[in-house]
Amino acid sequence: MREELSNILREKYPLIFAVNPPAADALDDMPTVFSIWGFECGDGWFDLIDVLCAKLQLTTKHGAPQVIVAQVKEKFGTLRFSVSGADARQRAIIELAEMMSGRLCEICGHPGETIDAGWLQTRCPSHSMKA
Ligand SMILES: [Zn+2]
């Protein structure tokens, strides 16, 4: 994801995308994958991640735990949004967003489908088969 969009998400949800999250347990002082690599997916999922984070932060406002991202990446054509601190409801919200990513072009966000072009990827008609 390009830096401009990444920065918007980091600024809107600083608690979710904490670069130096407070150590949940003292044994784990390793930096998160996210703090090193950032958003490892295309620009097309910006809105999906934005809405996901807005919803997660809303649940926190109403008493749920604060979710902290460990890794955000594309894998097998869909979004993987790995976090610590999520309760069952927050995990379900994340699961929905991950499933929805299989219907949204990772490049542009238009409706698409997961296709096998040598590797699995989710693309709209105009971005598919242009490897
Ligand atoms: Zn597209």
Backbone and ligand atoms as CSV (ligand in chain L), in Angstrom:
chain,resi,resn,atom,element,x,y,z
A,1,MET,N,N,0.852,-1.191,0.000
A,1,MET,CA,C,0.000,0.000,0.000
A,1,MET,C,C,0.891,1.246,0.000
A,2,ARG,N,N,0.495,2.227,-0.800
A,2,ARG,CA,C,1.377,3.386,-0.881
A,2,ARG,C,C,1.362,4.205,0.415
A,3,GLU,N,N,2.458,4.922,0.622
A,3,GLU,CA,C,2.713,5.574,1.901
A,3,GLU,C,C,1.613,6.555,2.287
A,4,GLU,N,N,1.119,7.289,1.313
A,4,GLU,CA,C,0.078,8.294,1.579
A,4,GLU,C,C,-1.148,7.653,2.242
A,5,LEU,N,N,-1.580,6.508,1.697
A,5,LEU,CA,C,-2.749,5.819,2.260
A,5,LEU,C,C,-2.409,5.171,3.601
A,6,SER,N,N,-1.226,4.594,3.690
A,6,SER,CA,C,-0.791,3.989,4.959
A,6,SER,C,C,-0.813,5.022,6.077
A,7,ASN,N,N,-0.330,6.223,5.765
A,7,ASN,CA,C,-0.262,7.270,6.785
A,7,ASN,C,C,-1.645,7.702,7.251
A,8,ILE,N,N,-2.605,7.715,6.334
A,8,ILE,CA,C,-3.980,8.073,6.713
A,8,ILE,C,C,-4.496,7.078,7.747
A,9,LEU,N,N,-4.290,5.782,7.491
A,9,LEU,CA,C,-4.762,4.756,8.425
A,9,LEU,C,C,-4.030,4.850,9.766
A,10,ARG,N,N,-2.722,5.066,9.721
A,10,ARG,CA,C,-1.949,5.174,10.964
A,10,ARG,C,C,-2.409,6.369,11.794
A,11,GLU,N,N,-2.731,7.470,11.112
A,11,GLU,CA,C,-3.142,8.673,11.849
A,11,GLU,C,C,-4.566,8.564,12.382
A,12,LYS,N,N,-5.440,7.882,11.635
A,12,LYS,CA,C,-6.825,7.726,12.101
A,12,LYS,C,C,-6.941,6.733,13.252
A,13,TYR,N,N,-6.087,5.709,13.251
A,13,TYR,CA,C,-6.198,4.636,14.248
A,13,TYR,C,C,-4.861,4.378,14.935
A,14,PRO,N,N,-4.347,5.385,15.653
A,14,PRO,CA,C,-3.011,5.242,16.256
A,14,PRO,C,C,-2.930,4.132,17.303
A,15,LEU,N,N,-4.049,3.804,17.939
A,15,LEU,CA,C,-4.008,2.754,18.969
A,15,LEU,C,C,-3.973,1.365,18.339
A,16,ILE,N,N,-4.621,1.222,17.173
A,16,ILE,CA,C,-4.599,-0.075,16.480
A,16,ILE,C,C,-3.246,-0.302,15.809
A,17,PHE,N,N,-2.720,0.774,15.187
A,17,PHE,CA,C,-1.457,0.641,14.448
A,17,PHE,C,C,-0.278,1.184,15.251
A,18,ALA,N,N,-0.297,0.898,16.555
A,18,ALA,CA,C,0.781,1.354,17.428
A,18,ALA,C,C,2.107,0.775,16.954
A,19,VAL,N,N,3.079,1.636,16.734
A,19,VAL,CA,C,4.398,1.168,16.291
A,19,VAL,C,C,5.134,0.508,17.448
A,20,ASN,N,N,4.994,1.059,18.624
A,20,ASN,CA,C,5.607,0.475,19.814
A,20,ASN,C,C,4.515,0.133,20.816
A,21,PRO,N,N,3.782,-0.946,20.546
A,21,PRO,CA,C,2.670,-1.299,21.434
A,21,PRO,C,C,3.191,-1.647,22.817
A,22,PRO,N,N,2.439,-1.321,23.842
A,22,PRO,CA,C,2.841,-1.726,25.185
A,22,PRO,C,C,2.921,-3.244,25.239
A,23,ALA,N,N,3.987,-3.757,25.806
A,23,ALA,CA,C,4.208,-5.209,25.831
A,23,ALA,C,C,3.082,-5.908,26.595
A,24,ALA,N,N,2.374,-6.780,25.887
A,24,ALA,CA,C,1.271,-7.508,26.511
A,24,ALA,C,C,1.819,-8.513,27.517
A,25,ASP,N,N,2.935,-9.116,27.167
A,25,ASP,CA,C,3.622,-9.960,28.158
A,25,ASP,C,C,5.118,-9.696,28.061
A,26,ALA,N,N,5.756,-9.769,29.188
A,26,ALA,CA,C,7.152,-9.335,29.283
A,26,ALA,C,C,8.097,-10.197,28.453
A,27,LEU,N,N,7.651,-11.410,28.096
A,27,LEU,CA,C,8.523,-12.307,27.332
A,27,LEU,C,C,8.649,-11.863,25.883
A,28,ASP,N,N,7.678,-11.075,25.426
A,28,ASP,CA,C,7.633,-10.719,24.004
A,28,ASP,C,C,8.006,-9.263,23.791
A,29,ASP,N,N,9.298,-9.021,23.690
A,29,ASP,CA,C,9.760,-7.670,23.428
A,29,ASP,C,C,10.077,-7.444,21.957
A,30,MET,N,N,9.794,-8.457,21.140
A,30,MET,CA,C,10.088,-8.337,19.718
A,30,MET,C,C,9.157,-7.326,19.058
A,31,PRO,N,N,9.691,-6.518,18.120
A,31,PRO,CA,C,8.800,-5.619,17.382
A,31,PRO,C,C,7.814,-6.442,16.552
A,32,THR,N,N,6.614,-5.923,16.354
A,32,THR,CA,C,5.650,-6.651,15.533
A,32,THR,C,C,6.093,-6.623,14.074
A,33,VAL,N,N,5.590,-7.604,13.307
A,33,VAL,CA,C,5.854,-7.618,11.870
A,33,VAL,C,C,5.326,-6.328,11.256
A,34,PHE,N,N,4.172,-5.882,11.749
A,34,PHE,CA,C,3.592,-4.653,11.205
A,34,PHE,C,C,4.507,-3.455,11.407
A,35,SER,N,N,5.148,-3.373,12.579
A,35,SER,CA,C,5.997,-2.212,12.846
A,35,SER,C,C,7.195,-2.167,11.906
A,36,ILE,N,N,7.552,-3.331,11.348
A,36,ILE,CA,C,8.689,-3.385,10.416
A,36,ILE,C,C,8.227,-3.216,8.969
A,37,TRP,N,N,7.179,-3.939,8.589
A,37,TRP,CA,C,6.794,-3.997,7.172
A,37,TRP,C,C,5.563,-3.165,6.815
A,38,GLY,N,N,4.792,-2.732,7.802
A,38,GLY,CA,C,3.613,-1.919,7.507
A,38,GLY,C,C,2.534,-2.719,6.799
A,39,PHE,N,N,1.784,-2.053,5.920
A,39,PHE,CA,C,0.664,-2.685,5.226
A,39,PHE,C,C,1.180,-3.454,4.011
A,40,GLU,N,N,1.171,-4.793,4.106
A,40,GLU,CA,C,1.676,-5.628,3.019
A,40,GLU,C,C,0.531,-6.069,2.113
A,41,CYS,N,N,-0.173,-5.077,1.563
A,41,CYS,CA,C,-1.272,-5.367,0.635
A,41,CYS,C,C,-1.468,-4.154,-0.259
A,42,GLY,N,N,-2.353,-4.304,-1.264
A,42,GLY,CA,C,-2.539,-3.257,-2.254
A,42,GLY,C,C,-3.468,-2.131,-1.789
A,43,ASP,N,N,-3.452,-1.042,-2.570
A,43,ASP,CA,C,-4.266,0.136,-2.254
A,43,ASP,C,C,-5.770,-0.149,-2.288
A,44,GLY,N,N,-6.169,-1.170,-3.056
A,44,GLY,CA,C,-7.588,-1.450,-3.242
A,44,GLY,C,C,-8.321,-1.830,-1.967
A,45,TRP,N,N,-7.588,-2.241,-0.971
A,45,TRP,CA,C,-8.227,-2.644,0.288
A,45,TRP,C,C,-8.202,-1.540,1.326
A,46,PHE,N,N,-7.816,-0.338,0.920
A,46,PHE,CA,C,-7.768,0.789,1.860
A,46,PHE,C,C,-9.113,1.005,2.558
A,47,ASP,N,N,-10.182,1.125,1.780
A,47,ASP,CA,C,-11.500,1.398,2.380
A,47,ASP,C,C,-11.954,0.254,3.277
A,48,LEU,N,N,-11.684,-0.966,2.861
A,48,LEU,CA,C,-12.051,-2.126,3.672
A,48,LEU,C,C,-11.353,-2.064,5.034
A,49,ILE,N,N,-10.063,-1.768,5.030
A,49,ILE,CA,C,-9.297,-1.683,6.281
A,49,ILE,C,C,-9.761,-0.484,7.105
A,50,ASP,N,N,-10.075,0.607,6.417
A,50,ASP,CA,C,-10.560,1.816,7.107
A,50,ASP,C,C,-11.865,1.515,7.857
A,51,VAL,N,N,-12.813,0.893,7.185
A,51,VAL,CA,C,-14.099,0.559,7.809
A,51,VAL,C,C,-13.904,-0.479,8.922
A,52,LEU,N,N,-13.049,-1.458,8.664
A,52,LEU,CA,C,-12.751,-2.468,9.685
A,52,LEU,C,C,-12.232,-1.806,10.965
A,53,CYS,N,N,-11.280,-0.902,10.802
A,53,CYS,CA,C,-10.673,-0.248,11.979
A,53,CYS,C,C,-11.677,0.662,12.685
A,54,ALA,N,N,-12.508,1.342,11.912
A,54,ALA,CA,C,-13.526,2.209,12.518
A,54,ALA,C,C,-14.450,1.374,13.395
A,55,LYS,N,N,-14.841,0.207,12.881
A,55,LYS,CA,C,-15.734,-0.668,13.642
A,55,LYS,C,C,-15.041,-1.242,14.878
A,56,LEU,N,N,-13.786,-1.659,14.715
A,56,LEU,CA,C,-13.045,-2.203,15.856
A,56,LEU,C,C,-12.889,-1.156,16.950
A,57,GLN,N,N,-12.585,0.079,16.542
A,57,GLN,CA,C,-12.378,1.125,17.531
A,57,GLN,C,C,-13.694,1.479,18.227
A,58,LEU,N,N,-14.798,1.343,17.478
A,58,LEU,CA,C,-16.121,1.601,18.066
A,58,LEU,C,C,-16.451,0.559,19.138
A,59,THR,N,N,-16.090,-0.691,18.868
A,59,THR,CA,C,-16.346,-1.729,19.881
A,59,THR,C,C,-15.532,-1.446,21.147
A,60,THR,N,N,-14.318,-0.946,20.957
A,60,THR,CA,C,-13.473,-0.604,22.117
A,60,THR,C,C,-14.108,0.523,22.923
A,61,LYS,N,N,-14.649,1.500,22.188
A,61,LYS,CA,C,-15.313,2.625,22.851
A,61,LYS,C,C,-16.472,2.135,23.718
A,62,HIS,N,N,-17.079,1.025,23.316
A,62,HIS,CA,C,-18.217,0.476,24.056
A,62,HIS,C,C,-17.818,-0.688,24.973
A,63,GLY,N,N,-16.535,-0.737,25.328
A,63,GLY,CA,C,-16.135,-1.670,26.375
A,63,GLY,C,C,-15.298,-2.867,25.954
A,64,ALA,N,N,-15.156,-3.096,24.652
A,64,ALA,CA,C,-14.327,-4.225,24.190
A,64,ALA,C,C,-12.842,-3.871,24.362
A,65,PRO,N,N,-11.967,-4.870,24.287
A,65,PRO,CA,C,-10.532,-4.591,24.425
A,65,PRO,C,C,-9.994,-3.711,23.282
A,66,GLN,N,N,-8.811,-3.127,23.520
A,66,GLN,CA,C,-8.125,-2.402,22.453
A,66,GLN,C,C,-7.349,-3.398,21.600
A,67,VAL,N,N,-7.731,-3.486,20.342
A,67,VAL,CA,C,-7.030,-4.362,19.407
A,67,VAL,C,C,-5.739,-3.684,18.956
A,68,ILE,N,N,-4.652,-4.446,18.908
A,68,ILE,CA,C,-3.383,-3.933,18.385
A,68,ILE,C,C,-2.933,-4.843,17.250
A,69,VAL,N,N,-2.619,-4.230,16.118
A,69,VAL,CA,C,-2.254,-5.002,14.938
A,69,VAL,C,C,-0.857,-5.602,15.073
A,70,ALA,N,N,-0.751,-6.860,14.679
A,70,ALA,CA,C,0.553,-7.523,14.641
A,70,ALA,C,C,1.071,-7.609,13.211
A,71,GLN,N,N,0.133,-7.832,12.255
A,71,GLN,CA,C,0.525,-7.948,10.849
A,71,GLN,C,C,-0.679,-7.711,9.955
A,72,VAL,N,N,-0.453,-6.992,8.853
A,72,VAL,CA,C,-1.490,-6.797,7.831
A,72,VAL,C,C,-0.875,-7.179,6.498
A,73,LYS,N,N,-1.445,-8.216,5.861
A,73,LYS,CA,C,-0.862,-8.659,4.605
A,73,LYS,C,C,-1.909,-9.336,3.733
A,74,GLU,N,N,-1.524,-9.513,2.463
A,74,GLU,CA,C,-2.295,-10.334,1.545
A,74,GLU,C,C,-1.705,-11.734,1.566
A,75,LYS,N,N,-2.573,-12.742,1.638
A,75,LYS,CA,C,-2.105,-14.122,1.538
A,75,LYS,C,C,-3.171,-14.939,0.833
A,76,PHE,N,N,-2.763,-15.693,-0.189
A,76,PHE,CA,C,-3.691,-16.511,-0.988
A,76,PHE,C,C,-4.851,-15.667,-1.511
A,77,GLY,N,N,-4.558,-14.417,-1.841
A,77,GLY,CA,C,-5.554,-13.564,-2.486
A,77,GLY,C,C,-6.450,-12.786,-1.547
A,78,THR,N,N,-6.338,-13.045,-0.235
A,78,THR,CA,C,-7.214,-12.317,0.680
A,78,THR,C,C,-6.417,-11.654,1.805
A,79,LEU,N,N,-7.111,-10.728,2.461
A,79,LEU,CA,C,-6.502,-9.970,3.554
A,79,LEU,C,C,-6.277,-10.852,4.777
A,80,ARG,N,N,-5.127,-10.688,5.405
A,80,ARG,CA,C,-4.867,-11.282,6.721
A,80,ARG,C,C,-4.609,-10.128,7.680
A,81,PHE,N,N,-5.470,-10.009,8.665
A,81,PHE,CA,C,-5.407,-8.899,9.613
A,81,PHE,C,C,-5.172,-9.502,10.992
A,82,SER,N,N,-3.902,-9.663,11.337
A,82,SER,CA,C,-3.535,-10.354,12.580
A,82,SER,C,C,-3.399,-9.342,13.703
A,83,VAL,N,N,-4.062,-9.629,14.817
A,83,VAL,CA,C,-4.063,-8.687,15.933
A,83,VAL,C,C,-3.819,-9.409,17.252
A,84,SER,N,N,-3.522,-8.629,18.269
A,84,SER,CA,C,-3.561,-9.147,19.628
A,84,SER,C,C,-4.657,-8.403,20.373
A,85,GLY,N,N,-5.222,-9.070,21.369
A,85,GLY,CA,C,-6.179,-8.413,22.253
A,85,GLY,C,C,-7.630,-8.468,21.824
A,86,ALA,N,N,-7.949,-9.155,20.702
A,86,ALA,CA,C,-9.326,-9.158,20.217
A,86,ALA,C,C,-10.211,-10.126,20.999
A,87,ASP,N,N,-11.441,-9.711,21.263
A,87,ASP,CA,C,-12.414,-10.644,21.850
A,87,ASP,C,C,-13.149,-11.357,20.704
A,88,ALA,N,N,-14.097,-12.217,21.073
A,88,ALA,CA,C,-14.766,-13.056,20.063
A,88,ALA,C,C,-15.504,-12.202,19.019
A,89,ARG,N,N,-16.152,-11.146,19.473
A,89,ARG,CA,C,-16.906,-10.296,18.541
A,89,ARG,C,C,-15.961,-9.572,17.582
A,90,GLN,N,N,-14.848,-9.082,18.118
A,90,GLN,CA,C,-13.878,-8.388,17.264
A,90,GLN,C,C,-13.250,-9.351,16.267
A,91,ARG,N,N,-13.003,-10.583,16.702
A,91,ARG,CA,C,-12.453,-11.580,15.768
A,91,ARG,C,C,-13.446,-11.855,14.633
A,92,ALA,N,N,-14.740,-11.862,14.967
A,92,ALA,CA,C,-15.763,-12.093,13.939
A,92,ALA,C,C,-15.812,-10.934,12.941
A,93,ILE,N,N,-15.643,-9.722,13.433
A,93,ILE,CA,C,-15.629,-8.537,12.558
A,93,ILE,C,C,-14.432,-8.624,11.607
A,94,ILE,N,N,-13.282,-9.008,12.148
A,94,ILE,CA,C,-12.070,-9.147,11.330
A,94,ILE,C,C,-12.254,-10.243,10.285
A,95,GLU,N,N,-12.877,-11.343,10.695
A,95,GLU,CA,C,-13.098,-12.463,9.776
A,95,GLU,C,C,-13.986,-12.042,8.599
A,96,LEU,N,N,-14.994,-11.231,8.893
A,96,LEU,CA,C,-15.872,-10.735,7.833
A,96,LEU,C,C,-15.077,-9.883,6.833
A,97,ALA,N,N,-14.230,-8.999,7.354
A,97,ALA,CA,C,-13.423,-8.142,6.469
A,97,ALA,C,C,-12.467,-8.983,5.626
A,98,GLU,N,N,-11.891,-10.003,6.242
A,98,GLU,CA,C,-10.968,-10.861,5.494
A,98,GLU,C,C,-11.703,-11.607,4.382
A,99,MET,N,N,-12.915,-12.071,4.659
A,99,MET,CA,C,-13.704,-12.756,3.627
A,99,MET,C,C,-14.102,-11.788,2.523
A,100,MET,N,N,-14.483,-10.571,2.903
A,100,MET,CA,C,-14.907,-9.560,1.920
A,100,MET,C,C,-13.764,-9.191,0.979
A,101,SER,N,N,-12.522,-9.262,1.481
A,101,SER,CA,C,-11.378,-8.913,0.629
A,101,SER,C,C,-11.287,-9.833,-0.591
A,102,GLY,N,N,-11.882,-11.016,-0.497
A,102,GLY,CA,C,-11.897,-11.938,-1.629
A,102,GLY,C,C,-12.876,-11.544,-2.727
A,103,ARG,N,N,-13.608,-10.451,-2.498
A,103,ARG,CA,C,-14.567,-9.932,-3.493
A,103,ARG,C,C,-14.181,-8.542,-3.989
A,104,LEU,N,N,-13.045,-8.010,-3.490
A,104,LEU,CA,C,-12.637,-6.646,-3.836
A,104,LEU,C,C,-11.235,-6.655,-4.444
A,105,CYS,N,N,-11.111,-6.044,-5.616
A,105,CYS,CA,C,-9.817,-5.986,-6.307
A,105,CYS,C,C,-8.764,-5.363,-5.384
A,106,GLU,N,N,-7.654,-6.072,-5.193
A,106,GLU,CA,C,-6.609,-5.572,-4.301
A,106,GLU,C,C,-5.924,-4.327,-4.877
A,107,ILE,N,N,-6.027,-4.151,-6.190
A,107,ILE,CA,C,-5.387,-3.004,-6.841
A,107,ILE,C,C,-6.247,-1.742,-6.731
A,108,CYS,N,N,-7.558,-1.877,-7.035
A,108,CYS,CA,C,-8.396,-0.676,-7.150
A,108,CYS,C,C,-9.631,-0.672,-6.249
A,109,GLY,N,N,-9.968,-1.789,-5.641
A,109,GLY,CA,C,-11.116,-1.837,-4.745
A,109,GLY,C,C,-12.454,-2.089,-5.420
A,110,HIS,N,N,-12.466,-2.181,-6.751
A,110,HIS,CA,C,-13.706,-2.486,-7.465
A,110,HIS,C,C,-14.082,-3.956,-7.226
A,111,PRO,N,N,-15.358,-4.303,-7.481
A,111,PRO,CA,C,-15.745,-5.706,-7.323
A,111,PRO,C,C,-14.841,-6.639,-8.130
A,112,GLY,N,N,-14.465,-7.722,-7.508
A,112,GLY,CA,C,-13.570,-8.663,-8.173
A,112,GLY,C,C,-13.767,-10.056,-7.627
A,113,GLU,N,N,-12.855,-10.955,-8.005
A,113,GLU,CA,C,-12.912,-12.311,-7.489
A,113,GLU,C,C,-11.496,-12.847,-7.359
A,114,THR,N,N,-11.381,-13.851,-6.500
A,114,THR,CA,C,-10.075,-14.470,-6.301
A,114,THR,C,C,-9.822,-15.433,-7.449
A,115,ILE,N,N,-8.722,-15.209,-8.151
A,115,ILE,CA,C,-8.388,-16.016,-9.328
A,115,ILE,C,C,-6.999,-16.628,-9.145
A,116,ASP,N,N,-6.765,-17.717,-9.870
A,116,ASP,CA,C,-5.470,-18.366,-9.826
A,116,ASP,C,C,-4.709,-18.009,-11.095
A,117,ALA,N,N,-3.785,-17.065,-10.963
A,117,ALA,CA,C,-2.979,-16.656,-12.120
A,117,ALA,C,C,-1.533,-17.105,-11.901
A,118,GLY,N,N,-1.401,-18.348,-11.450
A,118,GLY,CA,C,-0.090,-18.849,-11.056
A,118,GLY,C,C,0.025,-18.753,-9.544
A,119,TRP,N,N,-0.538,-17.703,-9.010
A,119,TRP,CA,C,-0.731,-17.582,-7.564
A,119,TRP,C,C,-2.092,-16.939,-7.371
A,120,LEU,N,N,-2.693,-17.174,-6.194
A,120,LEU,CA,C,-4.030,-16.649,-5.944
A,120,LEU,C,C,-3.978,-15.146,-5.720
A,121,GLN,N,N,-4.885,-14.442,-6.374
A,121,GLN,CA,C,-4.971,-12.996,-6.219
A,121,GLN,C,C,-6.417,-12.566,-6.466
A,122,THR,N,N,-6.811,-11.457,-5.862
A,122,THR,CA,C,-8.177,-10.970,-6.055
A,122,THR,C,C,-8.125,-9.720,-6.927
A,123,ARG,N,N,-8.801,-9.829,-8.080
A,123,ARG,CA,C,-8.711,-8.768,-9.079
A,123,ARG,C,C,-10.062,-8.520,-9.727
A,124,CYS,N,N,-10.303,-7.267,-10.147
A,124,CYS,CA,C,-11.457,-6.931,-10.971
A,124,CYS,C,C,-11.140,-7.354,-12.410
A,125,PRO,N,N,-12.137,-7.326,-13.319
A,125,PRO,CA,C,-11.869,-7.739,-14.706
A,125,PRO,C,C,-10.739,-6.952,-15.348
A,126,SER,N,N,-10.642,-5.651,-15.096
A,126,SER,CA,C,-9.608,-4.873,-15.802
A,126,SER,C,C,-8.210,-5.045,-15.209
A,127,HIS,N,N,-8.117,-5.575,-14.008
A,127,HIS,CA,C,-6.787,-5.813,-13.434
A,127,HIS,C,C,-6.390,-7.294,-13.450
A,128,SER,N,N,-7.281,-8.159,-13.926
A,128,SER,CA,C,-6.915,-9.574,-13.967
A,128,SER,C,C,-6.142,-9.882,-15.251
A,129,MET,N,N,-5.357,-10.923,-15.181
A,129,MET,CA,C,-4.577,-11.387,-16.338
A,129,MET,C,C,-3.634,-10.331,-16.885
A,130,LYS,N,N,-3.185,-9.418,-16.033
A,130,LYS,CA,C,-2.154,-8.458,-16.467
A,130,LYS,C,C,-0.930,-8.623,-15.588
A,131,ALA,N,N,-0.432,-9.842,-15.543
A,131,ALA,CA,C,0.718,-10.123,-14.681
A,131,ALA,C,C,1.981,-9.449,-15.238
L,1,ZN,ZN,ZN,-9.082,-3.495,-10.169
